[in-house]
């Protein structure tokens, strides 16, 4: 009787970069003879790809590990990998003795069906991965980061930036077979800088990827690297979507965060982009409660959010991260005050997002159909923004024109345009 292949389940937490890592782990497991399980409870091997960016992410990772451990099948292996395993591996192994292995950034080959000596870890950045299961896919173009932002510990466990070659990226794009490619990295606009091939390698990369797919989108752009050339390149792709990592707008606080810029510069840039491309969409994120944040700093951020009117915006409570500059600062903000500031900002942004969505009622837009009844225009990045609710009979994986008939908070309601009926 033929021996049944072992099965796996990969649970992914955190950002899109983690999702890419998980896809590459899946590619390795499949190549080694494992097959996908229908659920974590049915798998012979359960892998948890964790996040460790902030306190809430670490707690979610631990809660997920414990839940999967409780419900795993008898005899199944439980492996923890990802950022939490890399950053707190020894501590995690001691805290959770029920876990079979804590593996850092890669699952050892001995977990597969292949015999042979163990390999410490896999270079996930260059591993192959399965074809895209949706009409879109993330592609990680670099690993690590050379910056030293006061709140971020990522460089301490992801290391210095390592950019991939353009040929390897394009080969992955072709292999994925997706209609939309979302480029991601810790410092996306710095792509290629570590290879000594020029400060603006991101521009030829975007142009090359755009020649292979219908839509290319960029996530996580540092505002200091948003040059006129990069703006023109992004607008030239037909997907004028700008995800700007701003973090705050108060100049003194930005200096303390070891970041470039301030609210005035950011507003000027946003207005300049809108003047070039009125259809441009914007996303950003801000940290609330960084040590020393005053009421004046908070008021500046409120004023900026109101004036900038970005389409999408996330607000996050500051998390004190060991080994960062911010962790050495005095002036800690009480959590109760942080929560008040978060609530005020989120209420303001929710109203702005709803208003900008209402402005699209009556417009005809082009969407990529992700799944039955769900599409996205250039204004919506997958998984993090709203969606466009569309008729369920529109073909998955195709671009179609739809007419917006209503808006419900972050989502749009649309019907097929006349020429699509």
WONOR-V490364 format. One record per backbone hydrogen bond with DSSP energy under -1.0 kcal/mol. CO is the residue of the C=O (numbers start at 1). NH is the residue of the N-H. E is the energy in kcal/mol with one decimal. If there is no record, write none. Layout:
# WONOR-V490364
((CO:NH:E) (CO:NH:E))
This chain:
# WONOR-V490364
((6:35:-2.3) (7:45:-1.5) (8:37:-2.6) (9:47:-3.0) (11:49:-3.2) (15:19:-1.2) (16:20:-2.0) (17:21:-1.8) (18:22:-2.4) (19:23:-2.4) (20:24:-2.0) (21:25:-2.0) (22:26:-2.6) (23:27:-2.1) (24:28:-1.7) (25:29:-2.7) (26:30:-2.8) (27:31:-2.0) (28:32:-1.5) (29:34:-2.4) (30:33:-1.8) (35:8:-2.0) (44:77:-2.9) (45:9:-2.0) (46:79:-3.1) (47:11:-3.1) (48:81:-2.8) (49:13:-2.3) (50:83:-1.6) (54:58:-2.2) (55:59:-2.5) (56:60:-2.3) (57:61:-2.2) (58:62:-2.3) (59:63:-2.7) (60:64:-2.3) (61:65:-2.3) (62:66:-2.5) (63:67:-2.2) (64:68:-2.5) (65:69:-2.4) (66:70:-2.0) (67:71:-1.4) (73:76:-2.0) (77:46:-3.1) (78:100:-1.6) (78:101:-1.4) (79:48:-2.7) (80:103:-3.1) (81:50:-2.5) (82:86:-2.2) (83:87:-2.7) (84:88:-2.5) (88:92:-3.0) (89:93:-2.5) (90:94:-1.8) (91:95:-2.3) (92:96:-2.5) (96:99:-1.8) (101:80:-2.8) (104:82:-1.9) (104:106:-1.4) (108:111:-1.8) (109:112:-2.4) (122:124:-1.5) (123:126:-1.3) (135:179:-2.2) (135:180:-1.9) (137:182:-2.8) (139:184:-2.3) (141:164:-2.6) (143:162:-2.9) (149:152:-1.1) (150:326:-3.1) (153:156:-1.4) (154:157:-1.5) (154:158:-3.1) (155:159:-1.1) (159:145:-2.4) (162:143:-2.0) (165:169:-1.8) (166:170:-2.8) (167:171:-2.2) (168:172:-1.8) (169:173:-2.4) (170:174:-2.4) (171:175:-2.2) (172:176:-2.2) (173:177:-1.3) (176:132:-2.0) (179:215:-1.8) (180:137:-1.8) (181:217:-2.6) (182:139:-2.6) (183:219:-2.1) (184:141:-2.2) (187:190:-1.2) (188:191:-1.9) (190:193:-2.2) (192:195:-1.3) (192:197:-1.3) (193:196:-1.1) (200:203:-1.2) (201:205:-1.8) (202:206:-2.6) (203:207:-2.3) (204:208:-2.3) (205:209:-2.8) (206:210:-2.6) (207:211:-1.2) (209:212:-1.6) (209:213:-1.3) (215:181:-2.5) (217:183:-2.9) (221:245:-2.6) (222:225:-1.7) (223:226:-1.3) (225:227:-2.0) (227:231:-2.5) (228:232:-2.6) (229:233:-2.0) (230:234:-2.7) (231:235:-2.6) (232:236:-2.1) (235:238:-1.3) (239:241:-2.4) (240:281:-2.6) (242:283:-2.5) (243:221:-2.7) (244:246:-1.4) (246:248:-1.5) (247:287:-2.5) (249:263:-2.3) (250:254:-2.9) (251:255:-2.2) (252:256:-1.9) (253:257:-2.1) (254:259:-2.7) (255:258:-1.0) (257:150:-3.5) (262:266:-2.4) (263:267:-2.6) (264:268:-2.1) (265:269:-2.0) (266:270:-2.5) (267:271:-2.7) (268:272:-2.1) (269:273:-2.2) (270:274:-2.3) (271:275:-1.9) (272:276:-1.5) (273:277:-3.1) (277:280:-2.2) (281:242:-2.8) (282:312:-2.1) (283:244:-2.6) (284:314:-2.0) (285:247:-2.4) (286:316:-2.6) (288:318:-2.8) (290:293:-2.2) (294:298:-2.3) (295:299:-2.6) (296:300:-2.2) (297:301:-1.9) (298:302:-2.4) (299:303:-2.5) (300:304:-2.3) (301:305:-2.7) (302:306:-2.2) (303:307:-2.2) (304:308:-3.5) (305:309:-1.7) (312:284:-1.3) (314:286:-2.3) (316:288:-3.1) (321:324:-1.8) (325:328:-1.9) (326:329:-1.4) (331:292:-2.8) (334:338:-2.1) (335:339:-2.6) (336:340:-1.6) (337:341:-2.3) (338:342:-2.8) (339:343:-2.4) (340:344:-2.0) (341:345:-2.3) (342:346:-2.8) (343:347:-2.1) (344:348:-1.8) (345:349:-2.7) (346:350:-2.6) (347:351:-1.5) (348:352:-1.7) (349:353:-3.1) (350:354:-2.4) (351:355:-2.2) (352:356:-2.6) (353:357:-2.0) (354:358:-2.4) (355:359:-1.6) (357:360:-1.5) (358:361:-1.7) (360:363:-2.4) (363:404:-2.9) (365:402:-3.0) (367:400:-2.4) (368:376:-1.5) (369:397:-3.1) (371:374:-2.5) (373:390:-1.7) (374:370:-1.7) (374:371:-1.5) (375:388:-2.8) (376:368:-2.7) (377:380:-1.3) (381:385:-1.4) (387:412:-2.3) (388:375:-2.6) (389:414:-2.8) (391:394:-1.3) (395:398:-1.4) (398:369:-2.4) (400:367:-2.8) (401:417:-2.3) (402:365:-2.7) (403:415:-2.4) (404:362:-2.8) (406:413:-3.0) (408:411:-2.0) (411:408:-2.8) (412:389:-3.5) (413:405:-3.0) (413:406:-1.7) (415:403:-3.4) (417:420:-2.1) (418:421:-1.1))
